[in-house]
Amino acid sequence: MWYAIEGRDGADVLDRRAAAREAHLARLHTLRDEGRLLLAGPCPAIDSEDPGPAGFSGSIVIAGFESLEEARAWADADPYVAAGVYKSVEVRPFRRVLP
């Protein structure tokens, strides 16, 4: 089943986000390579493709897992969590309709 994982950034975490980005992306690449990643990306904090020093308000991942518990465990192990980038993470089931 698909699960939506939404991490919300804390304040002043742009440097921590940059430091943990490579490890964060490596996990997403693994999901992609396994055919389990529907989409992933950051949410700019301002209305701009490149928010610069404004940074990001968080990230969204939609990926396939066997259960909600597995999705939560995967989200809890994210390098952005360990680095203190995310102040909160929400995981919930997602039903794809389009496309």
BELPE-V688297 format. One record per residue. N is the residue number from 1. RES is the residue in one letter. PHI is phi as a letter, one per 20 degrees, with the letter a starting at -180 (none if undefined). OMEGA is omega in whole degrees, -180 to 180 (* if undefined). D_FIRST is the distance of its C-alpha to the first C-alpha in whole Angstrom. Layout:
BEGIN
n,res,phi,omega,d_first
N,RES,PHI,OMEGA,D_FIRST
N,RES,PHI,OMEGA,D_FIRST
END
This chain:
BEGIN
n,res,phi,omega,d_first
1,M,none,176,0
2,W,e,176,4
3,Y,c,175,7
4,A,e,179,10
5,I,d,-179,13
6,E,c,176,16
7,G,e,179,19
8,R,d,-178,23
9,D,f,170,26
10,G,e,180,29
11,A,e,174,32
12,D,l,-177,34
13,V,d,-175,31
14,L,g,179,32
15,D,f,178,34
16,R,f,178,31
17,R,f,-179,28
18,A,f,-178,30
19,A,f,-177,31
20,A,e,-172,27
21,R,g,-177,26
22,E,f,179,26
23,A,f,177,25
24,H,f,-180,22
25,L,f,180,22
26,A,f,178,22
27,R,f,178,18
28,L,f,177,17
29,H,f,177,19
30,T,f,177,17
31,L,g,179,14
32,R,g,-178,15
33,D,f,177,17
34,E,e,-179,14
35,G,m,-175,12
36,R,d,-178,10
37,L,d,176,11
38,L,e,176,11
39,L,a,177,14
40,A,b,175,16
41,G,r,179,20
42,P,e,176,22
43,C,d,179,24
44,P,g,-179,27
45,A,f,177,29
46,I,c,-178,32
47,D,f,-178,32
48,S,b,176,32
49,E,f,177,30
50,D,d,-175,32
51,P,f,179,33
52,G,l,-176,35
53,P,f,176,36
54,A,f,176,34
55,G,m,-174,31
56,F,c,177,28
57,S,e,179,26
58,G,q,-178,23
59,S,b,176,20
60,I,c,175,16
61,V,c,171,13
62,I,c,-173,10
63,A,b,-179,8
64,G,e,177,5
65,F,c,180,6
66,E,f,-176,6
67,S,b,175,7
68,L,f,180,9
69,E,f,178,12
70,E,f,178,11
71,A,f,178,10
72,R,f,179,13
73,A,f,178,15
74,W,f,-179,14
75,A,f,-180,15
76,D,f,-179,18
77,A,e,-178,19
78,D,f,177,20
79,P,g,176,23
80,Y,f,175,24
81,V,f,-179,23
82,A,f,-178,26
83,A,e,-180,28
84,G,m,177,28
85,V,f,-178,27
86,Y,e,173,24
87,K,e,176,26
88,S,b,177,22
89,V,c,177,19
90,E,d,178,16
91,V,c,180,13
92,R,b,178,11
93,P,f,-179,7
94,F,c,177,8
95,R,d,-180,8
96,R,f,177,9
97,V,d,-180,13
98,L,c,-13,15
99,P,f,*,16
END
